[in-house]
Amino acid sequence: MARQYCVVCDDDIGDRVDAIAREYELTEQEVIRQLLRQALADSDD
């Protein structure tokens, strides 16, 4: 079962997420999802 989380970001981080989303034609939610997955994968190393 999927879980939902709420993320609150400073304006500068939100702007970076928005920029990545536009660049890769993704939603902000998908950008955050991918960033979290990568961070968790990196922490396993």
C-alpha positions as CSV (number, residue, x, y, z in Angstrom):
1,M,0.0,0.0,0.0
2,A,1.3,3.5,-0.9
3,R,1.9,6.1,1.8
4,Q,1.4,9.8,1.4
5,Y,3.7,12.4,2.8
6,C,3.5,16.2,2.8
7,V,6.8,18.1,2.0
8,V,7.2,21.8,2.7
9,C,10.2,23.4,1.0
10,D,11.8,26.8,1.1
11,D,11.3,28.9,-1.9
12,D,14.8,28.2,-3.3
13,I,14.3,24.5,-3.2
14,G,10.8,24.8,-4.6
15,D,12.1,26.8,-7.5
16,R,14.8,24.2,-8.2
17,V,12.1,21.4,-8.2
18,D,10.0,23.5,-10.5
19,A,12.9,24.1,-12.9
20,I,13.7,20.4,-13.0
21,A,10.1,19.5,-13.6
22,R,9.9,21.9,-16.5
23,E,13.2,20.8,-18.0
24,Y,12.2,17.1,-18.0
25,E,8.5,17.7,-18.6
26,L,7.6,16.0,-15.3
27,T,5.3,17.0,-12.4
28,E,6.7,18.4,-9.3
29,Q,5.5,15.3,-7.5
30,E,7.4,13.0,-9.8
31,V,10.6,15.1,-9.4
32,I,10.3,14.8,-5.6
33,R,9.5,11.1,-5.8
34,Q,12.6,10.5,-8.0
35,L,14.8,12.6,-5.7
36,L,13.7,10.7,-2.7
37,R,14.3,7.3,-4.4
38,Q,17.8,8.4,-5.4
39,A,18.7,9.7,-2.0
40,L,17.5,6.5,-0.4
41,A,19.4,4.4,-2.9
42,D,22.6,6.5,-2.3
43,S,22.2,6.0,1.5
44,D,22.3,2.2,1.0
45,D,25.8,2.4,-0.5
